[in-house]
Every structure is written in structure tokens, then in C-alpha cells.
Amino acid sequence: MFSTSPATKAALVTANPRKDEDGNEMLIDITARAANRLKEIMSKDSNPNLALRVTVESGGCHGFQYLMSLTNTSAISPEDDTIFESSDHSGAKVVMDEPSLELLKGSKVDFTMELIGSQFKIVGNPAATSSCGCGTSFDIKH
């Protein structure tokens, strides 16, 4: 059977686990493609301390937008940030602050390669009711 959805690697919380208002752990997944791409970037830059920071801000055409950047683990706040590491032991890390994690819990960090370019992307966000065509902004359930 052919499947278009990438295999996911359940991410492990390595720092500052968070619970939502119902007491459930707030988790994300990191797909194999995203973990592999992060591993390639860490290797190319000879920097095993790189992490992908995912932030949600107000804006975009649907109310909220995803912002992604590479950060060094030394710049991560132990109080404000939660660190997720890919369960494949590749060292791939994703970092989120608590307000962003609240909006992204249950979603997946993926890496897509398309004709218009390649990018890290959030997929399967259970809080999103709609998103724009390019996938960088979304609206939430009220």
C-alpha cells in the first residue's frame, strides 16, 4: 500500500516538559525527513548544538503564522523553552516556547521538498481550523 504521509518519529522531551490545562503532556512529532534534514545541517555546519526553533506569532493571512529558525542550544531558555529530540537518536532537536507549544501540541514538524523550494513545515496541527496555501499561517478553533 502506498502512503503519502511521512513516517513520524515521536519526539522525546529532553528539557522542560509541559502539561496543558487538562494535565496532559504537550507533545509534538518530528518526521524522519525533518530529523534527517536537521542532522544534515548539523553535520554540514559542524555544529551538533543546532536546533530548529518553531515559534507562533500573530499575523499572516489566517491570524497566526509559523516562524522557524536555527538556533544554538546555548541560546535556549531553560525556563521558557521546551526541547524535543527525535527518537531516532540522530540528535535532531526542535525548540518551542510555551505559548507556541500550546498552539502546536499534537502536530508534526516535517521537511518538504517542492518545486518552489524546500522548507521545514508544521503539518497535522489539531488546533488549526484553516491554513493558507503556502502552509505558513493558520487559524485556530475558538
C-alpha positions in Angstrom: 0.0 0.0 0.0 1.3 3.5 -1.0 1.2 6.1 1.7 2.0 9.8 1.2 2.3 10.7 4.8 5.9 10.6 6.1 6.8 8.2 8.9 6.8 10.0 12.2 9.3 9.8 15.0 7.6 10.5 18.3 9.7 13.2 19.8 11.2 12.8 23.3 11.0 15.8 25.7 14.6 16.4 26.8 14.1 19.6 28.7 11.2 21.4 30.4 8.2 19.1 29.8 4.9 21.0 29.8 1.3 20.0 30.6 -1.8 21.6 29.2 -4.7 22.9 31.3 -6.2 19.3 31.4 -2.9 17.9 32.8 -1.9 16.2 29.5 1.7 16.3 28.3 2.1 18.7 25.4 4.0 16.8 22.7 4.9 17.1 19.1 6.3 14.6 16.5 9.3 15.1 14.3 9.1 13.2 11.0 12.1 11.2 9.7 12.5 13.7 6.9 12.8 16.6 9.3 15.2 14.7 11.6 17.4 13.8 8.6 17.5 17.3 7.3 18.4 18.7 10.8 21.1 16.1 11.1 22.5 17.1 7.7 22.5 20.8 8.7 24.3 20.0 12.0 26.9 17.9 10.1 27.4 20.5 7.3 27.9 23.3 9.9 30.0 21.0 12.2 27.7 22.1 15.0 25.9 19.3 17.0 24.3 22.0 19.1 21.9 23.3 16.5 18.2 23.1 17.0 15.1 24.2 15.0 13.2 26.9 16.8 9.5 26.9 16.0 7.5 30.0 17.1 3.9 31.1 16.6 3.2 34.8 16.2 0.1 36.8 15.5 -0.1 37.7 11.8 -0.2 36.0 8.4 -3.4 35.8 6.3 -5.1 33.5 8.8 -4.4 35.0 12.2 -1.3 33.1 13.3 2.0 32.4 11.5 4.7 29.8 12.0 8.2 31.2 12.2 11.2 28.8 12.0 14.9 29.5 12.6 18.0 27.6 13.5 19.3 28.4 17.0 22.2 27.2 19.1 21.2 25.2 22.2 23.2 27.6 24.3 20.6 30.3 23.4 17.7 28.2 24.7 16.0 29.4 27.8 15.7 26.7 30.5 12.7 28.3 32.0 10.7 29.3 28.8 11.6 26.7 26.2 10.8 23.0 25.8 13.2 20.9 23.9 12.1 17.9 21.8 14.6 15.4 20.4 13.9 12.9 17.6 13.5 9.4 18.9 15.9 8.0 16.2 18.9 9.3 18.3 20.1 11.4 15.4 20.4 14.4 17.8 17.8 16.4 15.8 16.2 18.9 18.2 13.1 21.2 18.0 12.6 24.0 20.5 9.4 25.8 21.3 8.3 28.3 23.9 5.2 27.6 26.0 2.7 29.8 24.1 3.8 28.3 20.8 3.6 24.8 22.1 0.1 25.4 23.4 -1.0 26.1 19.7 1.1 23.3 18.2 0.7 20.4 20.6 -0.1 17.2 18.7 1.3 18.5 15.4 4.3 17.3 13.4 7.4 19.0 12.2 8.2 17.9 8.7 10.6 18.8 5.9 9.2 19.2 2.4 10.9 19.5 -0.9 8.8 21.1 -3.7 9.4 22.8 -7.0 9.2 26.2 -5.2 11.8 25.2 -2.7 12.4 23.1 0.4 11.4 24.0 4.0 10.5 22.9 7.4 6.8 22.8 7.9 4.1 22.2 10.6 1.6 19.5 9.5 -1.4 18.0 11.2 -1.9 20.8 13.7 -5.1 19.7 15.6 -5.7 23.3 16.8 -5.8 24.7 13.2 -9.2 25.1 11.5 -7.8 26.5 8.3 -4.4 27.5 6.8 -3.1 29.4 3.8 -2.0 27.8 0.6 1.7 28.0 1.5 1.1 26.5 4.9 2.8 29.3 6.9 -0.3 30.7 8.6 -3.3 29.2 10.3 -6.5 30.0 12.2 -7.5 28.2 15.4 -10.7 26.8 16.9 -12.3 29.3 19.3 
